[in-house]
Amino acid sequence: MKKQKIMRWFYPGIAIFIFSTYLIALLQDYIPNTVEVFLSTTMGMVSYSVMLTLVLIAIRPRQIEKHLELKAMYEVHAWMAIALIVTLFIHVFIRWSGLENIFTLEISDTSMLGYGGLISLFLVMITGIFVLSDVIIQKSDKLMEWKENKWNRNVHLWIHRLAIVSILFIYFHIWNVTYLSGNILLHTLNTIYTVFVLGSYFYYKIRIWRLPRYEVIANEMPTPDVHALQLKATKSDVMNYQPGQFGFFRFIDSDLPNEAHPFSFSSALDHESDIIEIMVKESGDWTSSLDIVKEGDQVTIEGPYGNFYPKEKENSDTPMILLSGGIGFTPSLSVLRHEMANNSDRRIAFLWGLHGEEDMIYTEELKRMADENKNFTFHLIFSGEEIEGYPHGHVDDTFIREEGLEEFYKTASWHVCGPPPMLEASKSLLAEQKVSKDQQYIEEFAF
Ligand SMILES: Cc1cc2nc3c(=O)[nH]c(=O)nc-3n(C[C@H](O)[C@H](O)[C@H](O)COP(=O)(O)OP(=O)(O)OC[C@H]3O[C@@H](n4cnc5c(N)ncnc54)[C@H](O)[C@@H]3O)c2cc1C
């Protein structure tokens, strides 16, 4: 937890570093004419440093994600984007010479390039705030509803990529600033940073394009709204993933829109079969079109990402509680399959909150696991229909005590996964029961 908090400063730290070097370069060769120009220049530099860093976050490097979860990375991205808006506003506002100059086109090349960067960046911000990220708008139910019903995520993803165009505009804008023209150090640093960031971005794009392909070998529906997809690695080995991790799946030659969507692996790594399994609940336009996916379709997987079941939890004696809500059972199933395949002798309990009888899938497999491994128990509870033989309600303290699992508040590691409302309730429960943050591993099915 402490490490995560420190890691949250990793990307702001990069932006601060870039800005500090710009500032040093600026001060060693700067003849300030007014305070306004100095302030505007430094604010412009802060915003460009932040912009470059945001691209480095957007390429979701796995080496960083191991220490700072993707959700946290996207949160940092959202807050840094706000810092970008504020500093950019100050930069433009101080030097603002009125709209009439724009309409009469009496503006310098420098300003023209600046406006190019500004307009593209404005579109990038709108798409980011309202469509791609939940961080800010999730505070309002109305905005969330608006987002889900009125905006097409894929179109906005394309608009969001204008960030690269904006960077090019701003790079040349800086080249054109008269009072910076003799500052070789500043321009050298600026070129190095810009080339590095754009290079990393295009390298990432090429990597995605060249990812190994998997072939769909089954697309079944164990319930009316859940797809169980089996994907087989064809030309290379199956991806090396930890149980409970997730990847970004892109169906590249089917009629599905070519978007990358995150799904947790429900399979455990198996190098013999080379098969990866995912379970997808129909929850929006894209997932509800999955029935057009057929055997033989090609899929790429970007990843793996996630820290639901970190490597140090493997072969451990610590008891483990897997707490899932609805389709959030996918990473738990992966962990269970892994533990059972390794004849684990640790105590494991799987608590699963479901809505109704038709959500009851894989119970035969769970029963078999419990028969074969005496240290494993599973506990279902239904919040919608009343089902004979099962308790009614949500996974809460009462349920945990009724199932005789309360001792695990102190002793177990808690691996929780599900949709946002279920996670909020689970986090409150764990906080009330004083389960320490170090015992908690949380995967949320939203960014
Ligand atoms: C780490 C993680 C693991 C997940 N694992 C599973 C799983 O195993 N099974 C499962 O059924 N669902 C899983 N999900 C949720 C799943 O990714 C979304 O439900 C799905 O992408 C929604 O797509 P849609 O266009 O059909 O729905 P929409 O109605 O368009 O979107 C619903 C919500 O899903 C999110 N979303 C949509 N598209 C994307 C995207 N490309 N990238 C990120 N978020 C997006 C948005 O927050 C949006 O508000 C997971 C999500 C995350 C973040």
The ligand as an SDF file (V2000), in Angstrom:
LIG
                    3D

 53 58  0  0  0  0  0  0  0  0999 V2000
   -9.6430   -4.8830  -15.1770 C   0  0  0  0  0  0  0  0  0  0  0  0
  -10.9990   -5.2400  -15.7650 C   0  0  0  0  0  0  0  0  0  0  0  0
  -11.3570   -6.5700  -15.9050 C   0  0  0  0  0  0  0  0  0  0  0  0
  -12.6030   -6.8970  -16.4290 C   0  0  0  0  0  0  0  0  0  0  0  0
  -12.9520   -8.2180  -16.5440 N   0  0  0  0  0  0  0  0  0  0  0  0
  -14.1780   -8.5380  -17.0090 C   0  0  0  0  0  0  0  0  0  0  0  0
  -14.5850   -9.9180  -17.1320 C   0  0  0  0  0  0  0  0  0  0  0  0
  -13.8360  -10.8460  -16.8250 O   0  0  0  0  0  0  0  0  0  0  0  0
  -15.8310  -10.1740  -17.5980 N   0  0  0  0  0  0  0  0  0  0  0  0
  -16.7030   -9.1520  -17.9610 C   0  0  0  0  0  0  0  0  0  0  0  0
  -17.8180   -9.4430  -18.3840 O   0  0  0  0  0  0  0  0  0  0  0  0
  -16.3510   -7.8450  -17.8370 N   0  0  0  0  0  0  0  0  0  0  0  0
  -15.1150   -7.5150  -17.4040 C   0  0  0  0  0  0  0  0  0  0  0  0
  -14.7510   -6.2020  -17.3180 N   0  0  0  0  0  0  0  0  0  0  0  0
  -15.7060   -5.1650  -17.7430 C   0  0  0  0  0  0  0  0  0  0  0  0
  -15.7000   -5.0400  -19.2630 C   0  0  0  0  0  0  0  0  0  0  0  0
  -14.4290   -4.6330  -19.7360 O   0  0  0  0  0  0  0  0  0  0  0  0
  -16.7380   -4.0060  -19.7060 C   0  0  0  0  0  0  0  0  0  0  0  0
  -17.9840   -4.3950  -19.2050 O   0  0  0  0  0  0  0  0  0  0  0  0
  -16.8310   -3.9410  -21.2060 C   0  0  0  0  0  0  0  0  0  0  0  0
  -15.6230   -3.4690  -21.7530 O   0  0  0  0  0  0  0  0  0  0  0  0
  -17.9950   -3.0320  -21.5570 C   0  0  0  0  0  0  0  0  0  0  0  0
  -18.0170   -2.8090  -22.9410 O   0  0  0  0  0  0  0  0  0  0  0  0
  -19.3640   -2.3680  -23.6960 P   0  0  0  0  0  0  0  0  0  0  0  0
  -18.9400   -1.4980  -24.8310 O   0  0  0  0  0  0  0  0  0  0  0  0
  -20.1720   -3.5540  -24.0360 O   0  0  0  0  0  0  0  0  0  0  0  0
  -20.1860   -1.5600  -22.6370 O   0  0  0  0  0  0  0  0  0  0  0  0
  -20.3950   -0.0050  -22.4660 P   0  0  0  0  0  0  0  0  0  0  0  0
  -21.7990    0.2050  -22.0250 O   0  0  0  0  0  0  0  0  0  0  0  0
  -19.9270    0.7620  -23.6570 O   0  0  0  0  0  0  0  0  0  0  0  0
  -19.4170    0.2790  -21.2870 O   0  0  0  0  0  0  0  0  0  0  0  0
  -19.7800    0.0080  -19.9610 C   0  0  0  0  0  0  0  0  0  0  0  0
  -18.6240    0.4720  -19.0640 C   0  0  0  0  0  0  0  0  0  0  0  0
  -17.4880   -0.3660  -19.3250 O   0  0  0  0  0  0  0  0  0  0  0  0
  -16.3040    0.4150  -19.3890 C   0  0  0  0  0  0  0  0  0  0  0  0
  -15.6690    0.2210  -20.7030 N   0  0  0  0  0  0  0  0  0  0  0  0
  -16.2570    0.1580  -21.9060 C   0  0  0  0  0  0  0  0  0  0  0  0
  -15.3640   -0.0610  -22.8620 N   0  0  0  0  0  0  0  0  0  0  0  0
  -14.1710   -0.1300  -22.2550 C   0  0  0  0  0  0  0  0  0  0  0  0
  -12.8420   -0.3190  -22.7100 C   0  0  0  0  0  0  0  0  0  0  0  0
  -12.5550   -0.5230  -23.9930 N   0  0  0  0  0  0  0  0  0  0  0  0
  -11.8550   -0.2800  -21.7990 N   0  0  0  0  0  0  0  0  0  0  0  0
  -12.1280   -0.0720  -20.5010 C   0  0  0  0  0  0  0  0  0  0  0  0
  -13.3600    0.0830  -19.9960 N   0  0  0  0  0  0  0  0  0  0  0  0
  -14.3660    0.0630  -20.8710 C   0  0  0  0  0  0  0  0  0  0  0  0
  -16.6840    1.8340  -19.1700 C   0  0  0  0  0  0  0  0  0  0  0  0
  -16.3990    2.1550  -17.8150 O   0  0  0  0  0  0  0  0  0  0  0  0
  -18.1550    1.8920  -19.3880 C   0  0  0  0  0  0  0  0  0  0  0  0
  -18.7490    2.8350  -18.5400 O   0  0  0  0  0  0  0  0  0  0  0  0
  -13.5030   -5.8610  -16.8240 C   0  0  0  0  0  0  0  0  0  0  0  0
  -13.1130   -4.5250  -16.7090 C   0  0  0  0  0  0  0  0  0  0  0  0
  -11.8840   -4.2120  -16.1880 C   0  0  0  0  0  0  0  0  0  0  0  0
  -11.4920   -2.7740  -16.0590 C   0  0  0  0  0  0  0  0  0  0  0  0
  1  2  1  0
  2  3  1  0
  2 52  2  0
  3  4  2  0
  4  5  1  0
  4 50  1  0
  5  6  2  0
  6  7  1  0
  6 13  1  0
  7  8  2  0
  7  9  1  0
  9 10  1  0
 10 11  2  0
 10 12  1  0
 12 13  2  0
 13 14  1  0
 14 15  1  0
 14 50  1  0
 15 16  1  0
 16 17  1  0
 16 18  1  0
 18 19  1  0
 18 20  1  0
 20 21  1  0
 20 22  1  0
 22 23  1  0
 23 24  1  0
 24 25  2  0
 24 26  1  0
 24 27  1  0
 27 28  1  0
 28 29  2  0
 28 30  1  0
 28 31  1  0
 31 32  1  0
 32 33  1  0
 33 34  1  0
 33 48  1  0
 34 35  1  0
 35 36  1  0
 35 46  1  0
 36 37  1  0
 36 45  1  0
 37 38  2  0
 38 39  1  0
 39 40  1  0
 39 45  2  0
 40 41  1  0
 40 42  2  0
 42 43  1  0
 43 44  2  0
 44 45  1  0
 46 47  1  0
 46 48  1  0
 48 49  1  0
 50 51  2  0
 51 52  1  0
 52 53  1  0
M  END
$$$$
